[in-house]
Structure formats: structure tokens, C-alpha cells
Amino acid sequence: MKPFLETAQAGGLLFDGAIGSLLYERGVFLTQCFEAVSLEQPGLVRRIHEEYLQAGARALTTNTFAANRVKLAHHGLADKVQVINAAGVRLAREAAGGRAYVVGSVGPTGTRLEDLAGPAGRAARDALAEQIDALVAAGVDALVLETFPVLQELETAIELARTRAAVPVVALFTFQPDGLSLQRHSPEQVGRRLIAAGADVIGSNCGGGPDLLYRVTTPMVGLGKPVMAQANAGLPQVVDGRVIYVANPEYFGVFGRRLLKAGVKVLGGCCGTGPEHIRRMANATRMLGGGVEAPPGPRIEPGETPAGGPEVPLAERSDFAAALAAGRFVTSVEVNPPAGLDLAKKIEAAQALRDFGVTTINIADGPRASLNMSNLAMAVEVQRATGLSPLLHVCCRDRNFLGLQSHLLGAHVLGLRNLVVITGDPPKMGPYPHATGVYDVDSVGLLNVITGFNRGVDPAGRPTDAPTSFVSATGAEPAAVDRDREIHRLEMKKAAGAHLVMTQPVYDPRVFERFLDDTAHLGLPVMVGLCPLASHRNALFLHENVPGMQIPPYILARMQDADARGEGQAEGIRIAREALESVRHRVQGAYIMPPFGRYKVAMEVLAGYV
């Protein structure tokens, strides 16, 4: 394993979830000392660690949150500081088995702010120092100072850890529900103070669910240190005498992806979360790569070139490729597979779009991780019925490395040449809530495979009987919070063989212009993504729940006013046309994602451009 801090800086590192919540669920009374369970029922604690490891966690926190002298004294265990902390580290290490980092958990002493300057403060300082020494002596890979609501005590803990330990220090502050500290410090102010105190990783845990943790951790991104977020499973509620948390695992998976895309590097769960919450977030970390060790598979860095022979000239690969190569303005409309067996309405839509003049249609691969007919089957039927050369999405979520290669070769034999290569949304809660996100490779790795096939070699370097002639499009998010990461990913995709960029929907022309400026050096043609808004409610949902889609306040206000006049859809079309007109001179095409499959809306947006 790489050093802990190196992995945290790379991004995508996943911690475990709550320990206390699971101990409570499994029969440990709230009046007991949870940290002492490591001595009394070591097998139970070890099993919890193992469950988190199996769920995808790569950093296991020790069961030592309140194992300081001040807290243990409430249970008559003040003389057990050394043995409880040592047991906590040993059990996590046994479960980790070299596959995960062991991180020593240090919580607050509970000393009030006004008492920190007096005898109680000195006792708190001594207790924190004693616990830190015990954890370091037991061999932790890092320390996590977590759930501190008093900033001054957390700063003290950081300073103690810095002077007494040679391991990385993670400092997590707990904010109030309004997103500020007790003393009204903003997240950015807190982050700067944690860095000044000496923290290697900064962030927040507890206090609320994913919504709050997103609001308080994303402002810390860009301060110079990796940022971590550990949310509760919502706010606790008492049901039939038991404390439960109501944010489900799927909710955590979606927000995990959103946090990572916003630049947060380290994820985990806090109160009320369990292995399933971590499993859903593991899908997000695998999907986005980062610090998690990539499974075996092809990957190239900028400047590297896949082996093999010459490729078929782009203009000869398909009608769509010929239009790209000639520099013509191309248009595509998303028409997705049905949930059942009947393709009649989809074929009708494709025929109408062809007659209207669009260049092609594109067909998603299990959009929003839902169950639909195979897009490969639909693409074959659309091509047969319309003569269009469809853009077939291929995502890395549902097929392992072998399955992806077979899928690609089969598509080529069936005459499909145009691919949109994406990593894919994580599996969603639905009829099959335990579906596994595979992600043997990400979009960069899959592009490399396709480029190899186009040059007549497979990923193992063996020659194929003939080269393929695929055209590879890839996605990008012009509004990505972590712009540097997005640009770097595009550079990797270009090096791996991408021929075209298809963007996420754009609503602010200034954001898109900046994106085009930042990516001009790549020399890749760009199709601007447009999703005509259907209503103010639709706009709010996209803004708040879909990663990479940021809708400016003035657009939301326009949609709200239009809804009041009963003209929401018409206004959404006008906004999309305005966006297209503002960038038409800088792009080679437009990619329309009509709301709710309303393909006629796409025609209104493209009127005059086809």
C-alpha cells in the first residue's frame, strides 16, 4: 500500500462507517462503554471491521473514539487507557490484513470552551496527549481527530499530535446545522485554522446528513490540503424505542459521487451508517478512480501511445465520423431504450429525427443505473430501420473487463462504429438494490482498449485478426468544481484515443467559454450538451441532485417566472437555444438530452441548425 497521505492526496480514499451504531444494533446498551467492548467482545468489534473492509473501506478507524482518560472515568475505566487503545488498534489491524490503513480515532473530551483555559482544560490536554501516545505506540498508520465541536480543543489536539507523532493527522470539525461553528466561523475559516494548526487532512464529520456535509466541506476544497467528509445517515429518530437514521445507502452513493466531483478527496460514514452505506460510496470511489488502487486493466498516461499498427482513417469509419472529419456541424439527440420489449415508439422517434435532419441519435447504456433493454439491441434496430449511424454508449459499470471486450467486438460485427465511452453512474436503489458496480476499468482504461482494437491488438498485446474502426466520444463536465482534475482527465482521454468530447448540459455560457479556453490545447472537437428544462421543479432537481450540472440563479428565476405563466417548457427551449447560439461558433456540434424523452422538444431547440 502507498503511504496514507499519498493516497489521501490522490483522492478516492474511503473510510469505514459508524462503529458505535452497529454495536448498539447488535445488543450493546447505550449505558455501556463502547470502547471497552474491544476487551469484552473482541470478536464482535473485529467482525464489524471486516464487514466494512468487505464493503470497500480502505481505512479502518479504531474503536477508540472516547478512549481518553476523561471519558473513560465516567465508566470507572480511567486506568485502562493504554490497554483499550492498544486493543482497538490490534483488532483493526487483524481485520485489515494489509488491505486497509488503520487509523486511530480520537474524539473530544467534552470540555466546554469556557473551561479550556482552567484546570479542566489542562486535564483535557493531558488526556488527549495520553491517548495519542497510546495509539501511536500501538502502530496506527494515521490519526483521525473527529467530532470536535469546539474549534480550540481540536486545534489543541492537532498541535499535540503534530509534536508527539510522526503519522499523518486528519482533523474533522463538527459544524452546527446552519453550517457554522458555535462561534460563527465559516467552513473556510475553520479549514484555514486547522491547516495553521498542522493538520494534513481537513474536513468535517457528524452534525448532519450528506446535504450538510456537502455544504461545509466543499468550501474547504482548494485551501491546500485534502478534504474529508463523513456524514451521518441523516438526523436520528426514535422509533419503537430504538434510535434509527433515515438516510438510505443509495442516498449516500449519490452524494458520495457529488462530493468527489466537487473535489473532496476522502469519504466515510458517521453516526447511523453501516456497511451498506459504505458499499454504495465504494461504487462512487471506484467509478471516479483517484487514490483507490486500480484493478488490473489498461491505462495510459498523457504522452504514451498504445501499441499496434495503423488505424482506419477517421472519415472511413462511419457516416458520423465522415461528418466530423469534414468539419461539418453535427447534431445528436438522446433516445434511450425502453424498460420493456416494445421498440415501436423509439423507432418512430428516430425516424422523425432523421427526417428532421439530425446527424444521428445516441443511446445510453443503462441510464441512471436503471433497468432498460440493451442499448446494443436498440442500436441495431434503429440502424436497420432508419439508416442512421447511432452513437452507442458503453459504460464500465455493469460488465467486467472480459465482458466489455466481448461487448465491443460484438458491436463491431453488428455494424456499430460510434461509441460514447463513459465510466457510468453507480447502481441505484430499485428492483435490484444489491446490484454491484463492477468498474474493472474507468473510461480512460476503456478508451485505451478501444484504441488497441483499432490498431489490431488486444489489451494483452496480442494481434487480432483485423483492426476495428470505432469512433470514440467521451464525456466532460464544463461546470466541474475540481477543474484541474477534469482537464487532466480529458488530457488522459485524448492520449487514450478519444476523438470527440460530448459535454454535460451547460446553462451558463461563461462557464462553457472558460471550459473551451481551458481545453483548446487538446484540439478535440466538442459537442455542447443541452438539456432543455421542463419546469422550475425539474431545474431544481437537476441543480441539486445531478453531479456536474450547475444551473445559475438567474436561470432558475426565469423558469420560476415562466412556470407562473404556464410557459415552463417553452422557456426551457428558449434557454437551450440561447446557450447553443452563444457557443455555436466554437463547437462542432450539439447533443440534446430532451426531458422525459420528448424528442420534439429537441427539434425545437435545433430548428435552424440542421
Buried (B, 14 or more C-beta within 10 A) or exposed (E): EEEBBEBBBBBBBBBBBBBBBBBBBEEBEEEBBBBBBBBEBBEBBBBBBBBBBEBBBBBBBBBBBBBBBBBBBEBEBBEBBBBBBBBBBBBBBBBBEEEBBBBBBBBBBBBEBEBBEEEBBEBBBBBBBBBBBBBBEBEBBBBBBBBBBBBBBBBBBBBBBBEBBEBBBBBBBBBBEEBBBEEEBBBBBBBBBBBEBBBBBBBBBBBBBBBBBBBBBBBBBBBEBBBBBBBBBBBBEEEEEEBBBEBBBBBBBBBBBBBBBBBBBBBBBBBBBBBBBBBBBBBBBBBBBBBBEBBEBBBBEEEEEBEBEEBBEBEEBBBBBBBBBEEEBBBBBBBBBBEEEEBEEBBEBBBBBBEBEBBBBBBBBBBEBBEBBEBBBBBBBBBEBBEBBBBBBBBBBBBBBEEBBEBBBEBBEBEBBBBBBBBBBBBBBEEEEEBEBBBBBBBBBBBBBBBBBBBBBBBEEEEBEEBBBBBBBBBBBBBBBBBEBBBEBBBBBBBBBBBBBBBBBBBBBEBBBBBBEBBEEBEBBBBBBBBBBBBBEBBBEBBEEBBBBBBBEEBBEBBBEBBEEEBBBBBBBBBBBEBBEBBEEEBBBBBBBBBEBBBEBBBBBBEEBB
